[in-house]
Amino acid sequence: MFLAVFTPSESNEVSPDAALVNRLLQRDVSAFEDLYDRHSRIVYTLVLRILQQASTAEEVVQDVFLHLWRNAAQYDGSRGPFLPWLLTLARNRALDQLRLKSERQRRREEQAEELPPVVAIPDFEGSLDEKRRAKRVRELVALLDPKQKRAIELAYFEGLSHSEIANALQEPLGTVKGWIRNGLLRLKEGLQATS
Amino acid sequence: MNNAGQFRDPFRELIEEYALGSLDAEERAAVGAHLASGCAECTKALEEARLLVSQLAYLAPEAAPLDMLRGRLLETVRAEAAAAKSHTSTISESAIPLWMWGAVAAVLFFALYNAYEAHSLRETIRKTQEALTAQMELQQESARRLAWARREALILTDPRSMKIAMSAGTKGMPELQATWHHSMGIVVSGQKLPMPSGNRTLQLWLIPKAPGARPMPSMTLRPDADGTFDLLVANPPDSPSGTKALAITEEPAGGSPQPTTTPIWVGAVAGK
């Protein structure tokens, strides 16, 4: 199953992330440091992509990790791995911030000067699997039709609905629905084949 | 597609887009309601879909936050952890001193005493209210009796009142005295009357002058324990001029519409 890609090989095994989250419950600062070092980059990458503004992205990332520190009990390890949970939390916060500002057009105009240069992520222990998975996701999505990829990105990074995407791309609603559905299924099948 | 696909849950194929958040409001509400109904297959599919969707984060251009953000966060986290530790140790290490237990006990005692006092006060107020109500009822009854007695006195003393002697047909039975005032009513009184048997009572009748007219029922009364009989009819059903006689019979409790026994006492009303 798809879940197997993310879960430890033995069902009784506690993932490193879950163990760190358990230590957060004991107010263990070093566990927080470890979790931050493991995941702050991808969280920041996602939030920055959504908000397109470094200062606001840092505020949201800080908010996400403080929320984790103060509400670690909200993560239920039995319902899935930690990182997707954290990314979902970060995406929701970032999209909330995006909607709150409602300055999408102005942001696009300022994009060139606001976006920082791409930062090369230094290798660190345990990042290999994640880097490999990231590479695979990019490869699989690159195989999609450009408009199909764009439709998925508009949904994920900008929080647009099918109708809003159809309007933005000037394409029929049914076509947009088909692109997104088909694109997600192809990504899923590709990741399953990889695992 | 296999045959099983023909029976696939129509909501199932929307789960990935539900996790992505791209469904329009109506579809999103429908899928949400379906999930809320407890569909196990779709709930499990949603967990997987959320994992799938989270992978889209890797499509973003890689970036890293400034070290300053890490420093700010750790500063906040360390301060909160220290504060929590300090709070915990304050509670766990400092045993509650005896004087504080004494204070707690005093507060508890005071609270219990207050509760007792409040209860006692409520009880006192309740009893006082009951006594006041009883007193008022007594006063009303006394006032009623006084008004009744005054009325009787006026009837009995007014020279315009008509005196009617009501003699008993049975030997040894005391005589009753009736006094009829044209506007204030009739008083019938007597002493040492025998008590009617069982629950039976004595009932006054007005016998009309008109030939063939039936006796008109009036009030009922049992003598008291001393045999005293004192009946006031404030509003007689007829005037003395139309009444031939007064009679008293023994009737069942509550009285009768028509006499059921032979009158014990009868008194002729003098015609004018």
Interface residues (C-beta under 8 A of the other chain):
Chain A: M1 F2 L3 V5 F6 R27 D28 V29 F32 E33 Y36 S40 R41 I42 Y44 T45 L46 L48 R49 A57 E58 V61 Q62 F65 L66 W69 R70 R79 G80 P81 L83 P84 L87 T88 R91 L95 P116 V118 V119 A120 I121 R133 A134 V137 R138 V141 I152 E153 A155 Y156 F157 G159 L160 S161 H162 S163 I165 K177 I180 R181 L184 L185 L187 K188 L191
Chain B: E13 E16 E17 L20 G21 S22 L23 D24 A25 E47 E48 A49 R50 L51 L52 V53 S54 Q55 L56 A57 Y58 L59 A60 P61 E62 A63 A64 P65 L66 L69 R70 R72 L73 L74 T76 V77 R78 E80 A81 A84 K85
